[in-house]
Each structure stands twice: as structure tokens, then as C-alpha cells.
Amino acid sequence: MEIACECQMPSPLEDRIRELCLKAAVAQNEADLDQIIRQLRAALTEYIHDARIRAVEVIPRTFRSDKKTA
């Protein structure tokens, strides 16, 4: 069974996660790093939530036995 990947441009949230990772890598002190990590954790939580919603929409459509589109 082949699953199509609907690849898209990175979302603003994905861009934000990349930006926060870069900031964490060059943080000058522990206080800055702690703040960045909190923001990164929140962004990742939001990304996971969004991914779960997308999966619920895509998986039933992909594995439907009658192959009809929703």
C-alpha cells in the first residue's frame, strides 16, 4: 500500500521551532536558555497537537476499504 505524502512549505510554527532551536544552541546563559526551552516546549506541544489532528483526518481516508474520498 502506498501512502501519499502531502509535502508542503514549512509552517510558521515549524519555522518558529527551528528559530528557537538555533537560539537555544547559542544561548549565552542559563536564564536565557530556560526561557527559550519553555517557548520551545510550548511550540512543540502545539505542533504535536496539530499533527494529531491532521493524522485523524488523513489516516481514515488513506486506509478506507472502499477507497472513496471523504
C-alpha positions, 0 to 999 in steps of 0.5 A, spaced: 500 500 500 502 506 498 501 512 502 501 519 499 505 524 502 502 531 502 509 535 502 508 542 503 512 549 505 514 549 512 509 552 517 510 558 521 510 554 527 515 549 524 519 555 522 518 558 529 521 551 532 527 551 528 528 559 530 528 557 537 532 551 536 538 555 533 537 560 539 537 555 544 544 552 541 547 559 542 544 561 548 549 565 552 546 563 559 542 559 563 536 564 564 536 565 557 536 558 555 530 556 560 526 561 557 527 559 550 526 551 552 519 553 555 517 557 548 520 551 545 516 546 549 510 550 548 511 550 540 512 543 540 506 541 544 502 545 539 505 542 533 504 535 536 497 537 537 496 539 530 499 533 527 494 529 531 489 532 528 491 532 521 493 524 522 485 523 524 483 526 518 488 523 513 489 516 516 481 514 515 481 516 508 488 513 506 486 506 509 478 506 507 476 499 504 472 502 499 477 507 497 472 513 496 474 520 498 471 523 504 
